[in-house]
Amino acid sequence: MKIRTRFAPSPTGYMHIGNLRTALFCYFIAKQNDGDFILRIEDTDQQREVDGAIDLIYQVLEETGLHYDEGPLKDGGNGPYIQSKRLDIYKEYAKKLIALGGAHYCFCQEDFEDHDPCLQLSYEEIQQKIKDGVPYVIRQTIPDTGITCFDDQVYGHIEVENQTLNEGILIKSDGYPTYNFANVIDDHLMHITHVVRGNEYLSSTPKYNLIYQAFGWDIPTYIHCPPVMKDETHKLSKRHGDASYQDLKDQGFLKEAILNYISLLGWAPEGDEVLSLNELIKQFDIKRISKAPAIFDIDKLKWMNGVYLRNMSLQQYHELLLPYYQSLNKNIDSLELSRVLQPRIEKLSEVNETIDFIQMAYPFDISLYSHKKMKTNPENSLEALKHVKEKLACCDDFSIENLVMLFIEIAKENNLKNGRIMWPVRVALTNKQVTPGGAGDIAHILGKEETLKRIDTAILDLTKALQETSY
């Protein structure tokens, strides 16, 4: 039997991380078995549907490379693939299920306890109410006795007493199906062999199986995944505005890193965690899905994103950063700037804040010249900058290597630690506590003219401040 999985998102907003993980697991299972990956849009909750959300689903799947074999824009003969276009199909199968004793009409206008009183209505009474236009829903009929059991690939064998299951609505009064009915009908008619979804559906699965059994259909293989949590007690939630794929892209994360990291939420490879999409397909193993909740760790994603950035060739990385350099009107070596940034940037949104000093140094802050580890203070920093200015004025080789050697020589000549020279230079050129590189990197990027200009300014600022303030 050919493996067929389905990703069935609701168009209710951005692509939530949990949804994307489901899509990835479905894609891995299908592709590692030469199977089919199907996209189905579950838009039966019309009140929560967001304009443009369906197009966003198409966009994310295309951008991430999760190309589906069948779906709304790629008919495979099992459509329509949008549930709102399948209403007649659900009504047809709901009537068949009623005839099989697996469902019934319910005309109740209020909640009821225990069994639905409409189960006692005769066929004639039901037909008369329908003829009179009395609003109704179609509910599932649950046996009073017995046990419904199933095997899940993650959680093992599960048994539930039928008397504990509620008779949920299958077709609402507006004619739209609930998820509890539509997913069963669609999965059967679309020949889905493996159903991947969150473990919140474990408790409902026995009810789905009762529908499968009533029709005499094969039950698919179930893979219920642990929830993705924002912390130990709170789940990530699309309704509460938690991180989506689009949010992470906007924060400067690469799609490759996002996919890689999300794949590890509740699943672990045997070796290296940094894996391409093709490597993830080859390594994915249902047996390595955890039962424990997965905590979304933004710091680990940042680390992984940094690995992807550092693993790029310098030219690839440079091309990625070029749009961020458009606001710079200084005559700088942008390729060299990329070289300096590559080992230091973990996500692209950090670029602008990291290079903003190039356009103009930050306002003078005398406190930055005091560094306990470097043993610097405003007085000895002023002395260091005067030494540096004298040597740089005669320097024609502004390569990073030569500048670093020059700073080391200045420190040696004055019997000082290297940091006593390099820290004041770094502060003088940026007026920032954290910089994208050392003194040599920054001086090289700014060039001789700009470097000397900023050192002159720093010398004047320090001289004036020391005259006005006693330390």
Stockholm file with secondary structure:
# STOCKHOLM 1.0

chainA/1-471         MKIRTRFAPSPTGYMHIGNLRTALFCYFIAKQNDGDFILRIEDTDQQREVDGAIDLIYQVLEETGLHYDEGPLKDGGNGPYIQSKRLDIYKEYAKKLIALGGAHYCFCQEDFEDHDPCLQLSYEEIQQKIKDGVPYVIRQTIPDTGITCFDDQVYGHIEVENQTLNEGILIKSDGYPTYNFANVIDDHLMHITHVVRGNEYLSSTPKYNLIYQAFGWDIPTYIHCPPVMKDETHKLSKRHGDASYQDLKDQGFLKEAILNYISLLGWAPEGDEVLSLNELIKQFDIKRISKAPAIFDIDKLKWMNGVYLRNMSLQQYHELLLPYYQSLNKNIDSLELSRVLQPRIEKLSEVNETIDFIQMAYPFDISLYSHKKMKTNPENSLEALKHVKEKLACCDDFSIENLVMLFIEIAKENNLKNGRIMWPVRVALTNKQVTPGGAGDIAHILGKEETLKRIDTAILDLTKALQETSY
#=GR chainA/1-471 SS CCCEEEECCCCSSSCBHHHHHHHHHHHHHHHTTTCEEEECBCCCCGGGCCTTHHHHHHHHHHHHTCCCSBBTTBCCSSCCCBGGGCHHHHHHHHHHHHHTTSEEEECCSSCCSSSCGGGGCCHHHHHHHHHTTCCCEEEECCCSSCEEEEEETTTEEEEEEGGGSCCCEEECTTSCBCHHHHHHHHHHHTTCCEEEEEGGGTTTHHHHHHHHHHHTCCCCEEEEECCEESSSSCBCCTTTTCCBHHHHHHTTCCHHHHHHHHHTSSBCCSSCSCCCHHHHHHHCCGGGBCSSCEECCHHHHHHHHHHHHHHSCHHHHHHHHGGGGTTCCSCCCHHHHHHHHTTTCSSGGGHHHHHHHHHSCCCCCGGGGCBTTTTBCHHHHHHHHHHHHHHHHTCCCCCHHHHHHHHHHHHHHTTCCHHHHHHHHHHHHHCCSSCSSCHHHHHHHHHHHHHHHHHHHHHHHHHHHHHHCCC
#=GC SS_cons         CCCEEEECCCCSSSCBHHHHHHHHHHHHHHHTTTCEEEECBCCCCGGGCCTTHHHHHHHHHHHHTCCCSBBTTBCCSSCCCBGGGCHHHHHHHHHHHHHTTSEEEECCSSCCSSSCGGGGCCHHHHHHHHHTTCCCEEEECCCSSCEEEEEETTTEEEEEEGGGSCCCEEECTTSCBCHHHHHHHHHHHTTCCEEEEEGGGTTTHHHHHHHHHHHTCCCCEEEEECCEESSSSCBCCTTTTCCBHHHHHHTTCCHHHHHHHHHTSSBCCSSCSCCCHHHHHHHCCGGGBCSSCEECCHHHHHHHHHHHHHHSCHHHHHHHHGGGGTTCCSCCCHHHHHHHHTTTCSSGGGHHHHHHHHHSCCCCCGGGGCBTTTTBCHHHHHHHHHHHHHHHHTCCCCCHHHHHHHHHHHHHHTTCCHHHHHHHHHHHHHCCSSCSSCHHHHHHHHHHHHHHHHHHHHHHHHHHHHHHCCC
//
